[in-house]
């Protein structure tokens, strides 16, 4: 009895090879997809929630007023809120002073520890160590240092400088610079680490050639070192500017926004509105405004600085 067996026709070699070559290219994306989706969820959900609640009246202590508010919260921010503009102004002042001083001191420290000398490893560890300290612990350290009974102000009073029982954190004339000094102690190492890492990649042959041509240290710094550090400085100042704008932990634990609201930044005002005032709708609207301000300033800064462009 004759019978015929169906023989499967193999796919064309071209299509099979394309499928085999496409699989390795897709594999890395498939492997990172679960982690990417989780990160997207953790980032997207809070952002969407903030935008949603910014359009709501949502105060847990006054549930009968909760509901859709439209743009009323934003209208209140720009027309009725007496604390918004002062807190935004102080935030700008805080960011400009902090980033400028941290960059200058961090650059100086990076140039120093980049030199060859005895004990360079220990010196680098001491310079970088404050960056590993949390904001709350940093505040605790400086609260003890500024304490009128046990801090250095007592020893200054013993030396005839100042008076006993005075605290720089309770004086409106000194609280800003006291908080600035504490944040500098924590923030300068960030610039030093980033700039030092970029300094390691500068070819020594450039400095040797410049020395042969008669260029001194200052000319080498401005014509070799700074142009090479340009992108690293732009990136560091942008990141640090965003972080300093969003700084809450140090100022909250060190001054609480006082005295008399002198050190209240916009994020700290948001935290007080949401956590202490329980007005999460209005706090979300303030957060949205802060987000737009940061986004706009970041884009303008990157455009003006031409980040990633030709250094020549």
Secondary structure, DSSP 8 states (H G I E B T S, - for coil): ------------HHHHHHHHHHHHHHHHHHHHHHHHHHHHHHHHHHHHHHHHHTTEE-BTT-GGG-EE-TTHHHHHHHHT-TTHHHHHHHHHHHHHHHHHHHHHHHHHHHHHHTS--TTHHHHHHHHHGGGGS-HHHHHHHHHHHH-TTTSHHHHHHHTTSS-TT--TTS-TTTHHHHHHHHHHHHHHHHHHHHHHHHHTTS-HHHHHHHHHTT--HHHHIIIIIHHHHHHHHHHHHHHHHHHHHT--HHHHHHTTT-STTTT--HHHHHHIIIIIS-BHHHHHHHHHHHHHHHHHHHHHHHHHHTTTS---
